[in-house]
Amino acid sequence: MRTLRVSPGFKAFVLDQLADVGVAGRPMFGGVGLYHDDLFFGIIANDVLYLKVDDLNRADYQAVDSSPFRPYPDRAGTMEYFAVPVEILESAPELGRWAAKSIAVAGRAAECRKPRARRRTR
């Protein structure tokens, strides 16, 4: 895996832009994982912000020809995180809206992973 190193200035900028959303940044393989409460919804890697996507917000990223996060450039697969365009990154209110959508994606994914209560049979 290539390094995900993030410059201190870029990390500080992203966290400042997301301050109203209530985001925590945690170290992750040289990059930074973004959390809202316990929901992992974003990645800062190589001075690029990537946010989590699913079928409900993927079109936003496709409309601006955003690229998916590919931690392994020599592998065909991608992860469900897409790069945030610079014009969105530079607008704290707009970035907050995009982040809120990604937090909702993370919440839906977490609900899908929860074990369902077993029904007891007699």
N, CA, C and O atoms as CSV, one atom per row, in Angstrom:
chain,resi,resn,atom,element,x,y,z
A,1,MET,N,N,0.844,-1.182,0.000
A,1,MET,CA,C,0.000,0.000,0.000
A,1,MET,C,C,0.885,1.240,0.000
A,1,MET,O,O,1.877,1.302,0.726
A,2,ARG,N,N,0.529,2.211,-0.805
A,2,ARG,CA,C,1.297,3.451,-0.833
A,2,ARG,C,C,1.012,4.254,0.440
A,2,ARG,O,O,0.048,3.990,1.159
A,3,THR,N,N,1.852,5.211,0.690
A,3,THR,CA,C,1.654,6.054,1.864
A,3,THR,C,C,0.425,6.943,1.682
A,3,THR,O,O,0.115,7.385,0.575
A,4,LEU,N,N,-0.252,7.188,2.769
A,4,LEU,CA,C,-1.424,8.061,2.747
A,4,LEU,C,C,-1.118,9.397,3.411
A,4,LEU,O,O,-2.031,10.135,3.782
A,5,ARG,N,N,0.150,9.702,3.559
A,5,ARG,CA,C,0.623,10.860,4.307
A,5,ARG,C,C,-0.143,12.137,3.958
A,5,ARG,O,O,-0.461,12.409,2.800
A,6,VAL,N,N,-0.423,12.902,5.010
A,6,VAL,CA,C,-1.177,14.155,4.879
A,6,VAL,C,C,-0.351,15.273,5.496
A,6,VAL,O,O,0.226,15.112,6.571
A,7,SER,N,N,-0.298,16.402,4.810
A,7,SER,CA,C,0.427,17.538,5.377
A,7,SER,C,C,-0.379,18.130,6.530
A,7,SER,O,O,-1.609,18.150,6.484
A,8,PRO,N,N,0.311,18.612,7.563
A,8,PRO,CA,C,-0.390,19.205,8.705
A,8,PRO,C,C,-1.315,20.363,8.306
A,8,PRO,O,O,-2.397,20.521,8.871
A,9,GLY,N,N,-0.881,21.164,7.335
A,9,GLY,CA,C,-1.698,22.297,6.896
A,9,GLY,C,C,-2.999,21.863,6.243
A,9,GLY,O,O,-4.048,22.454,6.498
A,10,PHE,N,N,-2.941,20.829,5.395
A,10,PHE,CA,C,-4.157,20.359,4.725
A,10,PHE,C,C,-5.108,19.735,5.739
A,10,PHE,O,O,-6.315,19.971,5.695
A,11,LYS,N,N,-4.562,18.945,6.643
A,11,LYS,CA,C,-5.393,18.335,7.692
A,11,LYS,C,C,-6.099,19.422,8.496
A,11,LYS,O,O,-7.306,19.337,8.723
A,12,ALA,N,N,-5.364,20.437,8.926
A,12,ALA,CA,C,-5.955,21.524,9.715
A,12,ALA,C,C,-7.041,22.252,8.914
A,12,ALA,O,O,-8.085,22.603,9.462
A,13,PHE,N,N,-6.795,22.478,7.621
A,13,PHE,CA,C,-7.772,23.161,6.767
A,13,PHE,C,C,-9.068,22.365,6.681
A,13,PHE,O,O,-10.152,22.920,6.867
A,14,VAL,N,N,-8.962,21.068,6.402
A,14,VAL,CA,C,-10.161,20.226,6.274
A,14,VAL,C,C,-10.925,20.188,7.590
A,14,VAL,O,O,-12.144,20.353,7.599
A,15,LEU,N,N,-10.231,19.974,8.696
A,15,LEU,CA,C,-10.913,19.908,9.988
A,15,LEU,C,C,-11.565,21.246,10.336
A,15,LEU,O,O,-12.638,21.273,10.939
A,16,ASP,N,N,-10.927,22.351,9.961
A,16,ASP,CA,C,-11.516,23.666,10.194
A,16,ASP,C,C,-12.774,23.845,9.341
A,16,ASP,O,O,-13.782,24.365,9.820
A,17,GLN,N,N,-12.718,23.420,8.091
A,17,GLN,CA,C,-13.874,23.528,7.201
A,17,GLN,C,C,-15.054,22.704,7.715
A,17,GLN,O,O,-16.212,23.048,7.478
A,18,LEU,N,N,-14.751,21.615,8.420
A,18,LEU,CA,C,-15.795,20.707,8.919
A,18,LEU,C,C,-16.122,20.934,10.400
A,18,LEU,O,O,-16.821,20.125,11.011
A,19,ALA,N,N,-15.626,22.015,10.968
A,19,ALA,CA,C,-15.812,22.260,12.411
A,19,ALA,C,C,-17.284,22.297,12.811
A,19,ALA,O,O,-17.635,21.790,13.876
A,20,ASP,N,N,-18.147,22.879,11.995
A,20,ASP,CA,C,-19.568,22.969,12.336
A,20,ASP,C,C,-20.296,21.625,12.257
A,20,ASP,O,O,-21.402,21.480,12.778
A,21,VAL,N,N,-19.674,20.658,11.610
A,21,VAL,CA,C,-20.286,19.332,11.459
A,21,VAL,C,C,-20.016,18.456,12.684
A,21,VAL,O,O,-20.754,17.506,12.946
A,22,GLY,N,N,-18.965,18.776,13.426
A,22,GLY,CA,C,-18.611,17.958,14.578
A,22,GLY,C,C,-17.816,16.735,14.157
A,22,GLY,O,O,-18.257,15.599,14.327
A,23,VAL,N,N,-16.651,16.982,13.611
A,23,VAL,CA,C,-15.816,15.923,13.045
A,23,VAL,C,C,-14.550,15.753,13.871
A,23,VAL,O,O,-13.959,16.727,14.339
A,24,ALA,N,N,-14.149,14.511,14.042
A,24,ALA,CA,C,-12.867,14.203,14.679
A,24,ALA,C,C,-11.984,13.513,13.648
A,24,ALA,O,O,-12.449,12.663,12.888
A,25,GLY,N,N,-10.715,13.882,13.627
A,25,GLY,CA,C,-9.750,13.232,12.750
A,25,GLY,C,C,-8.860,12.317,13.563
A,25,GLY,O,O,-8.311,12.724,14.587
A,26,ARG,N,N,-8.714,11.081,13.110
A,26,ARG,CA,C,-7.876,10.105,13.802
A,26,ARG,C,C,-6.844,9.547,12.825
A,26,ARG,O,O,-7.160,9.277,11.666
A,27,PRO,N,N,-5.603,9.377,13.300
A,27,PRO,CA,C,-4.559,8.831,12.423
A,27,PRO,C,C,-4.957,7.464,11.859
A,27,PRO,O,O,-5.565,6.637,12.539
A,28,MET,N,N,-4.589,7.256,10.580
A,28,MET,CA,C,-4.934,6.009,9.909
A,28,MET,C,C,-3.908,5.740,8.814
A,28,MET,O,O,-3.984,6.335,7.739
A,29,PHE,N,N,-2.967,4.868,9.067
A,29,PHE,CA,C,-1.968,4.464,8.070
A,29,PHE,C,C,-1.270,5.649,7.415
A,29,PHE,O,O,-1.003,5.624,6.213
A,30,GLY,N,N,-0.974,6.676,8.187
A,30,GLY,CA,C,-0.332,7.867,7.652
A,30,GLY,C,C,-1.308,8.917,7.188
A,30,GLY,O,O,-0.948,10.086,7.047
A,31,GLY,N,N,-2.541,8.517,6.948
A,31,GLY,CA,C,-3.596,9.449,6.572
A,31,GLY,C,C,-4.419,9.801,7.797
A,31,GLY,O,O,-3.976,9.635,8.934
A,32,VAL,N,N,-5.619,10.289,7.548
A,32,VAL,CA,C,-6.516,10.674,8.632
A,32,VAL,C,C,-7.899,10.115,8.339
A,32,VAL,O,O,-8.446,10.323,7.255
A,33,GLY,N,N,-8.463,9.402,9.313
A,33,GLY,CA,C,-9.845,8.941,9.216
A,33,GLY,C,C,-10.746,10.001,9.823
A,33,GLY,O,O,-10.421,10.569,10.866
A,34,LEU,N,N,-11.866,10.271,9.188
A,34,LEU,CA,C,-12.807,11.263,9.694
A,34,LEU,C,C,-14.018,10.570,10.306
A,34,LEU,O,O,-14.608,9.666,9.714
A,35,TYR,N,N,-14.372,11.017,11.507
A,35,TYR,CA,C,-15.466,10.418,12.258
A,35,TYR,C,C,-16.441,11.486,12.714
A,35,TYR,O,O,-16.053,12.601,13.065
A,36,HIS,N,N,-17.699,11.127,12.699
A,36,HIS,CA,C,-18.755,11.903,13.345
A,36,HIS,C,C,-19.357,10.958,14.368
A,36,HIS,O,O,-19.974,9.953,14.015
A,37,ASP,N,N,-19.173,11.287,15.637
A,37,ASP,CA,C,-19.467,10.338,16.712
A,37,ASP,C,C,-18.639,9.082,16.425
A,37,ASP,O,O,-17.414,9.170,16.341
A,38,ASP,N,N,-19.265,7.940,16.275
A,38,ASP,CA,C,-18.516,6.713,15.992
A,38,ASP,C,C,-18.601,6.308,14.526
A,38,ASP,O,O,-18.158,5.218,14.164
A,39,LEU,N,N,-19.153,7.153,13.690
A,39,LEU,CA,C,-19.323,6.819,12.275
A,39,LEU,C,C,-18.116,7.279,11.460
A,39,LEU,O,O,-17.797,8.467,11.419
A,40,PHE,N,N,-17.456,6.332,10.820
A,40,PHE,CA,C,-16.320,6.614,9.936
A,40,PHE,C,C,-16.890,6.975,8.571
A,40,PHE,O,O,-17.512,6.142,7.911
A,41,PHE,N,N,-16.675,8.227,8.147
A,41,PHE,CA,C,-17.321,8.677,6.914
A,41,PHE,C,C,-16.377,9.315,5.901
A,41,PHE,O,O,-16.805,9.671,4.803
A,42,GLY,N,N,-15.110,9.465,6.249
A,42,GLY,CA,C,-14.208,10.123,5.317
A,42,GLY,C,C,-12.756,9.799,5.572
A,42,GLY,O,O,-12.384,9.305,6.636
A,43,ILE,N,N,-11.943,10.088,4.573
A,43,ILE,CA,C,-10.514,9.813,4.622
A,43,ILE,C,C,-9.781,11.019,4.031
A,43,ILE,O,O,-10.171,11.548,2.990
A,44,ILE,N,N,-8.731,11.436,4.702
A,44,ILE,CA,C,-7.820,12.399,4.098
A,44,ILE,C,C,-6.549,11.608,3.788
A,44,ILE,O,O,-5.924,11.044,4.686
A,45,ALA,N,N,-6.177,11.573,2.519
A,45,ALA,CA,C,-4.993,10.824,2.086
A,45,ALA,C,C,-4.302,11.594,0.970
A,45,ALA,O,O,-4.942,12.045,0.020
A,46,ASN,N,N,-2.996,11.738,1.097
A,46,ASN,CA,C,-2.221,12.443,0.069
A,46,ASN,C,C,-2.794,13.825,-0.239
A,46,ASN,O,O,-2.838,14.254,-1.392
A,47,ASP,N,N,-3.231,14.511,0.819
A,47,ASP,CA,C,-3.803,15.854,0.702
A,47,ASP,C,C,-5.009,15.909,-0.228
A,47,ASP,O,O,-5.198,16.878,-0.964
A,48,VAL,N,N,-5.815,14.863,-0.184
A,48,VAL,CA,C,-7.097,14.814,-0.879
A,48,VAL,C,C,-8.127,14.350,0.143
A,48,VAL,O,O,-7.866,13.431,0.919
A,49,LEU,N,N,-9.297,14.987,0.144
A,49,LEU,CA,C,-10.395,14.572,1.003
A,49,LEU,C,C,-11.316,13.656,0.218
A,49,LEU,O,O,-11.773,13.998,-0.872
A,50,TYR,N,N,-11.583,12.483,0.789
A,50,TYR,CA,C,-12.505,11.515,0.205
A,50,TYR,C,C,-13.658,11.316,1.185
A,50,TYR,O,O,-13.437,11.182,2.389
A,51,LEU,N,N,-14.894,11.296,0.666
A,51,LEU,CA,C,-16.060,11.050,1.510
A,51,LEU,C,C,-16.789,9.796,1.053
A,51,LEU,O,O,-16.746,9.422,-0.119
A,52,LYS,N,N,-17.454,9.160,1.995
A,52,LYS,CA,C,-18.155,7.891,1.749
A,52,LYS,C,C,-19.358,8.115,0.835
A,52,LYS,O,O,-20.074,9.109,0.953
A,53,VAL,N,N,-19.560,7.173,-0.072
A,53,VAL,CA,C,-20.676,7.257,-1.012
A,53,VAL,C,C,-21.466,5.959,-1.022
A,53,VAL,O,O,-20.967,4.893,-0.662
A,54,ASP,N,N,-22.712,6.089,-1.445
A,54,ASP,CA,C,-23.544,4.933,-1.770
A,54,ASP,C,C,-24.443,5.364,-2.924
A,54,ASP,O,O,-24.189,6.392,-3.552
A,55,ASP,N,N,-25.469,4.607,-3.205
A,55,ASP,CA,C,-26.319,4.913,-4.355
A,55,ASP,C,C,-27.068,6.243,-4.222
A,55,ASP,O,O,-27.518,6.798,-5.224
A,56,LEU,N,N,-27.205,6.760,-2.990
A,56,LEU,CA,C,-27.956,7.991,-2.802
A,56,LEU,C,C,-27.144,9.268,-3.001
A,56,LEU,O,O,-27.725,10.332,-3.214
A,57,ASN,N,N,-25.814,9.187,-2.936
A,57,ASN,CA,C,-25.021,10.402,-3.163
A,57,ASN,C,C,-23.906,10.230,-4.203
A,57,ASN,O,O,-23.177,11.183,-4.478
A,58,ARG,N,N,-23.765,9.055,-4.774
A,58,ARG,CA,C,-22.711,8.810,-5.761
A,58,ARG,C,C,-22.836,9.731,-6.973
A,58,ARG,O,O,-21.828,10.143,-7.547
A,59,ALA,N,N,-24.060,10.052,-7.361
A,59,ALA,CA,C,-24.277,10.905,-8.537
A,59,ALA,C,C,-23.667,12.298,-8.349
A,59,ALA,O,O,-23.225,12.913,-9.319
A,60,ASP,N,N,-23.641,12.799,-7.112
A,60,ASP,CA,C,-23.009,14.103,-6.853
A,60,ASP,C,C,-21.552,14.088,-7.300
A,60,ASP,O,O,-21.066,15.048,-7.898
A,61,TYR,N,N,-20.869,12.998,-7.008
A,61,TYR,CA,C,-19.444,12.871,-7.324
A,61,TYR,C,C,-19.244,12.570,-8.815
A,61,TYR,O,O,-18.304,13.067,-9.434
A,62,GLN,N,N,-20.123,11.765,-9.373
A,62,GLN,CA,C,-20.013,11.454,-10.793
A,62,GLN,C,C,-20.282,12.685,-11.654
A,62,GLN,O,O,-19.702,12.837,-12.729
A,63,ALA,N,N,-21.161,13.560,-11.180
A,63,ALA,CA,C,-21.491,14.775,-11.930
A,63,ALA,C,C,-20.294,15.708,-12.071
A,63,ALA,O,O,-20.225,16.500,-13.012
A,64,VAL,N,N,-19.352,15.615,-11.137
A,64,VAL,CA,C,-18.161,16.474,-11.198
A,64,VAL,C,C,-16.919,15.668,-11.580
A,64,VAL,O,O,-15.790,16.128,-11.412
A,65,ASP,N,N,-17.146,14.459,-12.094
A,65,ASP,CA,C,-16.067,13.589,-12.561
A,65,ASP,C,C,-15.023,13.315,-11.478
A,65,ASP,O,O,-13.819,13.328,-11.733
A,66,SER,N,N,-15.518,13.067,-10.266
A,66,SER,CA,C,-14.650,12.779,-9.126
A,66,SER,C,C,-14.061,11.377,-9.240
A,66,SER,O,O,-14.651,10.488,-9.854
A,67,SER,N,N,-12.904,11.198,-8.647
A,67,SER,CA,C,-12.251,9.889,-8.705
A,67,SER,C,C,-12.400,9.150,-7.375
A,67,SER,O,O,-12.408,9.770,-6.312
A,68,PRO,N,N,-12.519,7.824,-7.440
A,68,PRO,CA,C,-12.645,7.035,-6.211
A,68,PRO,C,C,-11.295,6.892,-5.508
A,68,PRO,O,O,-10.233,7.033,-6.114
A,69,PHE,N,N,-11.375,6.613,-4.235
A,69,PHE,CA,C,-10.178,6.351,-3.429
A,69,PHE,C,C,-9.632,4.985,-3.808
A,69,PHE,O,O,-10.342,3.980,-3.754
A,70,ARG,N,N,-8.365,4.960,-4.193
A,70,ARG,CA,C,-7.707,3.712,-4.596
A,70,ARG,C,C,-6.404,3.585,-3.817
A,70,ARG,O,O,-5.357,4.042,-4.276
A,71,PRO,N,N,-6.462,2.960,-2.628
A,71,PRO,CA,C,-5.249,2.835,-1.831
A,71,PRO,C,C,-4.225,1.887,-2.451
A,71,PRO,O,O,-3.043,1.938,-2.109
A,72,TYR,N,N,-4.671,1.034,-3.353
A,72,TYR,CA,C,-3.787,0.080,-4.025
A,72,TYR,C,C,-3.849,0.349,-5.523
A,72,TYR,O,O,-4.676,-0.245,-6.214
A,73,PRO,N,N,-2.996,1.226,-6.039
A,73,PRO,CA,C,-3.094,1.607,-7.448
A,73,PRO,C,C,-2.921,0.451,-8.423
A,73,PRO,O,O,-3.376,0.532,-9.563
A,74,ASP,N,N,-2.275,-0.610,-7.994
A,74,ASP,CA,C,-2.051,-1.741,-8.894
A,74,ASP,C,C,-3.192,-2.757,-8.858
A,74,ASP,O,O,-3.120,-3.788,-9.526
A,75,ARG,N,N,-4.235,-2.478,-8.091
A,75,ARG,CA,C,-5.397,-3.371,-8.023
A,75,ARG,C,C,-6.600,-2.692,-8.678
A,75,ARG,O,O,-6.724,-1.467,-8.673
A,76,ALA,N,N,-7.465,-3.505,-9.231
A,76,ALA,CA,C,-8.609,-2.978,-9.975
A,76,ALA,C,C,-9.684,-2.374,-9.077
A,76,ALA,O,O,-10.368,-1.442,-9.500
A,77,GLY,N,N,-9.854,-2.863,-7.876
A,77,GLY,CA,C,-10.951,-2.425,-7.019
A,77,GLY,C,C,-10.754,-1.039,-6.431
A,77,GLY,O,O,-9.631,-0.554,-6.296
A,78,THR,N,N,-11.848,-0.425,-6.091
A,78,THR,CA,C,-11.828,0.858,-5.411
A,78,THR,C,C,-12.635,0.725,-4.130
A,78,THR,O,O,-13.302,-0.285,-3.904
A,79,MET,N,N,-12.569,1.742,-3.306
A,79,MET,CA,C,-13.362,1.765,-2.088
A,79,MET,C,C,-14.524,2.732,-2.302
A,79,MET,O,O,-14.513,3.514,-3.252
A,80,GLU,N,N,-15.496,2.684,-1.450
A,80,GLU,CA,C,-16.685,3.522,-1.594
A,80,GLU,C,C,-16.485,4.925,-1.019
A,80,GLU,O,O,-17.311,5.427,-0.257
A,81,TYR,N,N,-15.381,5.532,-1.400
A,81,TYR,CA,C,-15.049,6.902,-1.021
A,81,TYR,C,C,-14.606,7.619,-2.288
A,81,TYR,O,O,-13.838,7.077,-3.083
A,82,PHE,N,N,-15.100,8.850,-2.473
A,82,PHE,CA,C,-14.743,9.613,-3.659
A,82,PHE,C,C,-14.146,10.956,-3.265
A,82,PHE,O,O,-14.475,11.511,-2.217
A,83,ALA,N,N,-13.266,11.468,-4.115
A,83,ALA,CA,C,-12.590,12.747,-3.877
A,83,ALA,C,C,-13.596,13.894,-3.918
A,83,ALA,O,O,-14.478,13.944,-4.775
A,84,VAL,N,N,-13.439,14.798,-2.981
A,84,VAL,CA,C,-14.279,15.993,-2.929
A,84,VAL,C,C,-13.651,17.047,-3.839
A,84,VAL,O,O,-12.459,17.331,-3.719
A,85,PRO,N,N,-14.434,17.626,-4.742
A,85,PRO,CA,C,-13.894,18.660,-5.635
A,85,PRO,C,C,-13.429,19.887,-4.843
A,85,PRO,O,O,-13.977,20.203,-3.787
A,86,VAL,N,N,-12.419,20.564,-5.367
A,86,VAL,CA,C,-11.843,21.727,-4.702
A,86,VAL,C,C,-12.889,22.799,-4.422
A,86,VAL,O,O,-12.882,23.400,-3.348
A,87,GLU,N,N,-13.790,23.046,-5.372
A,87,GLU,CA,C,-14.791,24.100,-5.160
A,87,GLU,C,C,-15.727,23.777,-3.988
A,87,GLU,O,O,-16.237,24.691,-3.340
A,88,ILE,N,N,-15.952,22.512,-3.715
A,88,ILE,CA,C,-16.759,22.113,-2.556
A,88,ILE,C,C,-15.910,22.235,-1.291
A,88,ILE,O,O,-16.371,22.749,-0.272
A,89,LEU,N,N,-14.682,21.766,-1.364
A,89,LEU,CA,C,-13.763,21.808,-0.225
A,89,LEU,C,C,-13.561,23.244,0.270
A,89,LEU,O,O,-13.425,23.468,1.473
A,90,GLU,N,N,-13.542,24.202,-0.634
A,90,GLU,CA,C,-13.280,25.590,-0.258
A,90,GLU,C,C,-14.490,26.311,0.327
A,90,GLU,O,O,-14.348,27.420,0.841
A,91,SER,N,N,-15.664,25.714,0.260
A,91,SER,CA,C,-16.881,26.313,0.814
A,91,SER,C,C,-17.321,25.495,2.030
A,91,SER,O,O,-17.855,24.396,1.885
A,92,ALA,N,N,-17.095,26.036,3.222
A,92,ALA,CA,C,-17.453,25.295,4.437
A,92,ALA,C,C,-18.934,24.898,4.469
A,92,ALA,O,O,-19.239,23.762,4.834
A,93,PRO,N,N,-19.870,25.792,4.102
A,93,PRO,CA,C,-21.284,25.371,4.123
A,93,PRO,C,C,-21.576,24.232,3.141
A,93,PRO,O,O,-22.289,23.284,3.471
A,94,GLU,N,N,-21.020,24.339,1.937
A,94,GLU,CA,C,-21.270,23.290,0.938
A,94,GLU,C,C,-20.585,21.986,1.351
A,94,GLU,O,O,-21.166,20.910,1.213
A,95,LEU,N,N,-19.367,22.078,1.852
A,95,LEU,CA,C,-18.670,20.884,2.326
A,95,LEU,C,C,-19.448,20.246,3.475
A,95,LEU,O,O,-19.520,19.021,3.572
A,96,GLY,N,N,-20.021,21.057,4.332
A,96,GLY,CA,C,-20.846,20.536,5.424
A,96,GLY,C,C,-22.027,19.729,4.906
A,96,GLY,O,O,-22.375,18.696,5.480
A,97,ARG,N,N,-22.648,20.196,3.818
A,97,ARG,CA,C,-23.770,19.453,3.219
A,97,ARG,C,C,-23.305,18.117,2.638
A,97,ARG,O,O,-23.969,17.095,2.810
A,98,TRP,N,N,-22.164,18.131,1.952
A,98,TRP,CA,C,-21.643,16.890,1.388
A,98,TRP,C,C,-21.241,15.929,2.504
A,98,TRP,O,O,-21.473,14.724,2.405
A,99,ALA,N,N,-20.643,16.458,3.555
A,99,ALA,CA,C,-20.241,15.620,4.693
A,99,ALA,C,C,-21.471,15.025,5.371
A,99,ALA,O,O,-21.455,13.856,5.757
A,100,ALA,N,N,-22.533,15.807,5.519
A,100,ALA,CA,C,-23.758,15.299,6.152
A,100,ALA,C,C,-24.319,14.112,5.367
A,100,ALA,O,O,-24.789,13.138,5.955
A,101,LYS,N,N,-24.267,14.201,4.040
A,101,LYS,CA,C,-24.731,13.074,3.216
A,101,LYS,C,C,-23.866,11.839,3.458
A,101,LYS,O,O,-24.379,10.723,3.538
A,102,SER,N,N,-22.558,12.042,3.575
A,102,SER,CA,C,-21.650,10.911,3.800
A,102,SER,C,C,-21.811,10.327,5.202
A,102,SER,O,O,-21.667,9.120,5.398
A,103,ILE,N,N,-22.106,11.172,6.156
A,103,ILE,CA,C,-22.377,10.677,7.505
A,103,ILE,C,C,-23.642,9.816,7.479
A,103,ILE,O,O,-23.702,8.779,8.140
A,104,ALA,N,N,-24.644,10.243,6.722
A,104,ALA,CA,C,-25.858,9.434,6.574
A,104,ALA,C,C,-25.544,8.101,5.895
A,104,ALA,O,O,-26.093,7.067,6.275
A,105,VAL,N,N,-24.670,8.122,4.898
A,105,VAL,CA,C,-24.245,6.866,4.241
A,105,VAL,C,C,-23.612,5.935,5.266
A,105,VAL,O,O,-23.932,4.747,5.315
A,106,ALA,N,N,-22.715,6.474,6.083
A,106,ALA,CA,C,-22.046,5.666,7.112
A,106,ALA,C,C,-23.056,5.119,8.106
A,106,ALA,O,O,-22.923,3.984,8.564
A,107,GLY,N,N,-24.059,5.911,8.441
A,107,GLY,CA,C,-25.103,5.447,9.353
A,107,GLY,C,C,-25.908,4.309,8.763
A,107,GLY,O,O,-26.210,3.338,9.456
A,108,ARG,N,N,-26.260,4.417,7.486
A,108,ARG,CA,C,-26.999,3.321,6.831
A,108,ARG,C,C,-26.156,2.054,6.778
A,108,ARG,O,O,-26.659,0.953,7.004
A,109,ALA,N,N,-24.876,2.217,6.480
A,109,ALA,CA,C,-23.981,1.051,6.421
A,109,ALA,C,C,-23.861,0.398,7.793
A,109,ALA,O,O,-23.830,-0.828,7.895
A,110,ALA,N,N,-23.793,1.199,8.839
A,110,ALA,CA,C,-23.694,0.660,10.201
A,110,ALA,C,C,-24.958,-0.103,10.569
A,110,ALA,O,O,-24.890,-1.148,11.215
A,111,GLU,N,N,-26.107,0.417,10.160
A,111,GLU,CA,C,-27.373,-0.277,10.444
A,111,GLU,C,C,-27.412,-1.633,9.742
A,111,GLU,O,O,-27.921,-2.603,10.303
A,112,CYS,N,N,-26.890,-1.709,8.543
A,112,CYS,CA,C,-26.874,-2.974,7.793
A,112,CYS,C,C,-25.966,-4.006,8.454
A,112,CYS,O,O,-26.198,-5.210,8.343
A,113,ARG,N,N,-24.933,-3.528,9.141
A,113,ARG,CA,C,-23.987,-4.454,9.776
A,113,ARG,C,C,-24.450,-4.947,11.132
A,113,ARG,O,O,-23.916,-5.930,11.647
A,114,LYS,N,N,-25.439,-4.280,11.722
A,114,LYS,CA,C,-25.904,-4.685,13.050
A,114,LYS,C,C,-26.524,-6.067,12.979
A,114,LYS,O,O,-27.307,-6.358,12.075
A,115,PRO,N,N,-26.171,-6.924,13.942
A,115,PRO,CA,C,-26.805,-8.249,13.946
A,115,PRO,C,C,-28.281,-8.114,14.296
A,115,PRO,O,O,-28.669,-7.320,15.153
A,116,ARG,N,N,-29.063,-8.886,13.630
A,116,ARG,CA,C,-30.505,-8.865,13.902
A,116,ARG,C,C,-30.796,-9.786,15.069
A,116,ARG,O,O,-30.130,-10.803,15.264
A,117,ALA,N,N,-31.784,-9.416,15.826
A,117,ALA,CA,C,-32.173,-10.243,16.980
A,117,ALA,C,C,-32.683,-11.584,16.483
A,117,ALA,O,O,-33.487,-11.657,15.555
A,118,ARG,N,N,-32.212,-12.615,17.103
A,118,ARG,CA,C,-32.670,-13.956,16.725
A,118,ARG,C,C,-34.025,-14.242,17.335
A,118,ARG,O,O,-34.306,-13.873,18.476
A,119,ARG,N,N,-34.835,-14.889,16.575
A,119,ARG,CA,C,-36.122,-15.321,17.093
A,119,ARG,C,C,-35.950,-16.675,17.719
A,119,ARG,O,O,-35.348,-17.579,17.139
A,120,ARG,N,N,-36.478,-16.801,18.893
A,120,ARG,CA,C,-36.380,-18.098,19.561
A,120,ARG,C,C,-37.482,-19.011,19.055
A,120,ARG,O,O,-38.632,-18.601,18.898
A,121,THR,N,N,-37.112,-20.232,18.809
A,121,THR,CA,C,-38.111,-21.218,18.389
A,121,THR,C,C,-38.369,-22.158,19.547
A,121,THR,O,O,-37.476,-22.447,20.344
A,122,ARG,N,N,-39.553,-22.612,19.626
A,122,ARG,CA,C,-39.926,-23.531,20.723
A,122,ARG,C,C,-40.037,-24.917,20.222
A,122,ARG,O,O,-40.341,-25.829,20.991
